[in-house]
Amino acid sequence: MVYQSEDEQFDSGLLKQQERLAIYCDYYAIDQAEIKRDPALLDYIVSHQQILDELISGYTEMGPINRQICDEFVDCECDDENKNS
């Protein structure tokens, strides 16, 4: 088990929050500076947080599956291209 101090745990938690905020802002096309000027934007992000978290989680889970599917079809595409050459 790796021990983390409270400061390290806080920093990693803060980093995750900052990463998530960056993802949300990118997804909703919101400038992070606008959040400071308009707190209603932050309210919007927070109210839709669960939906976007579920999307992120789903894409994360599908990544390895998609890679497997692509790896299986790459050989098929190469075989098809060789036959047509």
Secondary structure, DSSP 8 states (H G I E B T S, - for coil): -----HHHHHHHHHHHHHHHHHHHHHHTT--HHHHHH-HHHHHHHHHTHHHHHHHHHHHHHHHHHHHHHHHHHHHHHHHHHHHH-
